Amino acid sequence: MANNEKRTSGSIIAIVVMMFLYAMISFVTNLAAPIGVVMKNDPEVGGSNFLAMMGNFMNFFAYLFMGIPAGKMLVKVGYKKTAMAGVGLGLIGVVVQFISGIEALEGYSDNVVYLMGAFISGVSVCLLNTVVNPMLNLIGGGGNRGNQLNMIGGTFNSLAATLTPMLVGALIGEVTKSTDFADINLVLFIAMAVFAAAFIVLAFVPIKDPEMGRVTSETKFEHSPWNFRHFVLGAIGIFIYVGIEVGIPGTLNFYLSDTTAKGAGLLANAAAIGGLVAGTYWFLMLIGRMVGGAIASKVSSKMMMIVVSAVGIALILGAMFISKDVTTSMPTFTGNGFAMETVPVSALLLVLCGLCTSVMWSSIFNLATEGLGKYTAAASGIFMMMVVGGGVLPLIQNAIADSNLGYMFSYIVPLIGLVYLLYYAMMGCKNVNTDIPVE
């Protein structure tokens, strides 16, 4: 009985720490898009959405290099040390981003230093993501319970994602050519303090690796996750999903902040309004994950994915075909309440997509790793590599937005992605390789 109680206590501590790391991942990741508004208005950048999205690209580009090494590191040194390495690198990345705002850096140099910091931060969140997803899934024993824990973690992730663009948008206010990285130093100071505190806490909190799916240096791998069709299709799904999740609010923020004929035509405090609307998207993701976490033990990941993918397709189609001159008032979450803002109806429909994307990450991860056993840690590393889609697809989307086709047509990118995810949920997620031993 004592051993059972000790094991339960250890699991609770591990779950709490993983939830906290979930929030940190989102906080750092979601700095990129709103800071991109500052980059976009830099004279050297010249108003290019493509170049403004480069910070976001560098953040996710790091996953391409660190994804598989992170999975191997997880096997070699365990969950706790991998998490501590991620937190330490996160602190370094934010410090480098802070340095980009000092007055000594002029011209392109501040942008280059910022992009370096974004890349280091990307390495950090890659390591942290490699830890939290499989650990919560394994602690929950896989299946619906594992999915439920990841969704609960996702609520903390969404809370941080909600507040970050709002805070940055409020600090930026009305964007001018004199707006600089130094204007958002407060957010970076907060991030530094959080990372430093997290490193100290992790150093003293005991976290044991979960027994289920545990591997050692003596474990023999006759196959690899790539031998499982449902995993391969799921890895492609993660690449696409992260691109959808980031591209929808990131491009929307640019669209609402753009006071030219191409944009929504918001003149007063456009950046702040864009940040509020983008933040509301993440707030709806928070709501969706709370609901998803509550029902995940009863509703399968497959059914969730089918429903949200289909609804997401309908919302984006509506946003693409409704004129920007058709407006409506929508409540925007300000952090301490709601304020009504007049926005195009298309913006409202895109914000509602947050309810759809809210449950996708954990559902895809759950479906793709189901039945992998000892290959789970390696699969997690591959998954992290595929998160690079969060940098690639928004970059493609904003290249389209820069063209004569405009912002709304650029949403053809997430639309095609959602069609693929609907296919995966309906047919691609079935494990057809059950003959491969995984113990």
C-alpha positions, -999 to +999 in steps of 0.1 A: +000+000+000+028+024+009+045+018-024+013+025-043+008+057-024+044+068-031+039+060-068+007+080-069+023+109-052+052+108-077+028+107-106+009+138-093+041+158-089+052+148-124+018+158-138+018+192-121+053+199-135+044+188-170+013+211-169+036+240-160+060+232-188+030+231-212+024+267-204+060+277-208+061+261-242+032+282-254+045+315-238+078+313-257+064+300-290+037+327-292+061+356-287+071+352-323+039+362-342+031+395-323+068+405-323+066+400-361+043+430-362+073+451-350+096+435-376+070+441-404+072+478-397+110+480-396+122+500-427+146+473-436+118+447-437+096+470-458+061+457-447+067+422-459+045+396-441+069+369-453+099+385-436+078+394-405+070+357-401+107+347-401+109+348-363+081+323-361+099+303-388+132+302-369+114+291-338+099+261-355+129+255-378+148+245-347+125+214-344+139+201-377+174+199-363+165+190-327+135+167-330+152+133-333+182+142-311+157+153-284+140+119-286+174+102-282+183+125-253+150+115-236+160+078-238+196+084-227+193+109-198+155+107-189+126+131-186+139+154-158+173+162-173+159+167-207+133+192-193+161+210-173+182+213-205+151+227-223+144+253-196+181+264-195+182+269-233+149+288-231+165+313-207+194+318-231+171+323-260+150+350-243+182+368-232+194+368-268+161+382-279+164+409-253+199+418-266+183+424-300+165+455-286+196+474-273+203+507-290+238+496-301+223+473-327+211+492-358+199+483-393+196+445-400+217+435-369+189+437-344+167+415-366+195+390-371+202+388-333+164+384-327+162+355-352+191+338-334+173+341-301+141+327-317+161+297-330+175+290-296+141+293-280+129+268-307+155+243-295+142+249-260+105+243-266+114+213-288+131+196-258+102+205-235+076+192-260+095+160-263+092+155-225+056+166-218+036+148-244+048+112-240+051+115-203+015+125-198+004+100-223+023+072-205+013+083-170-023+081-182-017+046-196-024+057-232-059+056-247-085+081-237-069+087-202-036+096-218-053+119-242-073+135-214-041+144-195-026+160-226-057+180-232-057+193-196-021+203-201-032+219-233-055+243-213-024+257-195-008+259-229-037+279-243-039+302-213-003+313-219-010+315-256-040+338-249-021+362-227+011+365-248-002+383-279-024+405-258+005+416-236+028+422-266+000+440-285-008+462-255+029+472-252+032+479-289+000+499-292+000+519-324+028+507-346+051+533-362+085+532-379+101+541-346+085+510-328+114+487-318+121+454-301+129+473-269+092+482-266+083+447-256+112+442-230+087+437-202+074+405-217+110+393-221+118+401-185+088+381-174+100+352-196+135+353-181+121+352-145+098+323-153+126+303-169+150+309-141+124+299-115+114+268-135+150+257-136+154+260-099+121+241-092+130+213-116+164+209-099+148+201-066+115+184-076+118+145-079+104+133-112+106+096-120+103+084-156+071+065-162+075+027-163+051+021-192+069+022-225+102+028-207+134+019-226+171+017-216+204+014-234+199-024-234+165-023-251+166-039-286+148-021-314+140-045-342+120-019-360+113+019-358+083+041-356+085+046-394+074+009-398+040+019-385+018+034-412-006+051-388+024+068-372+039+080-405+005+095-415+002+110-380+036+126-382+025+143-415-006+153-396+014+170-369+034+189-395+002+201-411-017+207-378+010+230-362+011+250-394-027+254-392-027+263-356+000+290-360-010+303-394-046+311-387-041+336-358-006+348-370-019+358-404-051+372-389-030+394-366-011+408-397-044+413-415-061+432-388-029+453-381-025+462-417-041+496-423-036+496-461-062+486-486-050+450-483-058+448-446-090+451-426-087+489-425-085+493-387-069+527-381-067+533-344-044+510-323-045+484-351-017+463-335-034+462-302-067+452-317-050+426-338-033+412-307-066+411-288-084+392-316-055+368-320-055+363-283-092+355-284-084+327-308-060+312-282-086+319-255-111+298-275-084+271-277-083+272-239-121+268-237-120+239-263-092+221-244-111+225-211-142+209-227-121+183-245-103+174-212-137+170-195-151+146-222-119+129-235-124+099-212-158+093-230-153+105-265-125+089-286-097+109-302-109+097-336-144+111-332-130+144-319-108+148-349-135+140-374-159+166-359-134+195-354-117+190-388-151+191-406-162+222-387-128+239-393-132+234-430-166+250-430-154+280-410-124+287-432-145+284-464-169+310-449-140+334-440-125+331-475-157+340-493-173+367-471-163+403-480-142+422-455-168+450-458-192+428-439-185+435-403-197+425-369-190+432-332-172+405-314-161+401-278-123+401-275-106+387-244-084+414-228-069+394-200-092+408-172-125+408-191-141+413-225-143+443-248-164+446-280-145+454-312-158+458-347-141+434-371-148+417-404-171+386-401-143+366-417-121+375-387-147+361-363-150+329-383-112+324-381-112+331-344-138+304-339-113+279-355-096+280-322-123+257-308-114+233-336-076+233-333-078+231-295-081+193-293-061+184-324-025+181-310-032+157-283-057+137-304-032+133-333-004+124-309-027+099-291-038+082-324-003+081-339+015+067-309-012+042-299+003+007-298+039+018-303+051+006-269+089+008-266+090+029-298+071+058-281+101+078-271+117+076-305+083+085-321+081+116-299+114+128-312+102+124-348+070+142-339+090+171-326+110+172-359+077+175-378+066+205-357+087+225-382+054+227-401+045+255-377+072+275-394+069+263-430+032+265-436+027+300-422+056+312-442+040+298-474+006+313-463+021+348-458+040+346-491+006+342-507-008+370-485+020+393-498+009+386-534-021+401-552-042+371-540-044+387-506-048+377-470-081+357-472-070+336-502-039+326-482-062+306-460-062+280-488-031+266-470-048+257-437-079+246-456-060+219-476-044+209-443-077+204-426-089+182-455-059+160-449-066+158-411-102+148-418-088+119-440-064+109-412-091+108-386-115+088-408-091+063-423-054+070-418-052+065-381-059+027-381-029+006-369-024-019-397+009-031-383-002-049-352+021-078-361+052-058-351+063-066-314+065-035-292+074-049-258 
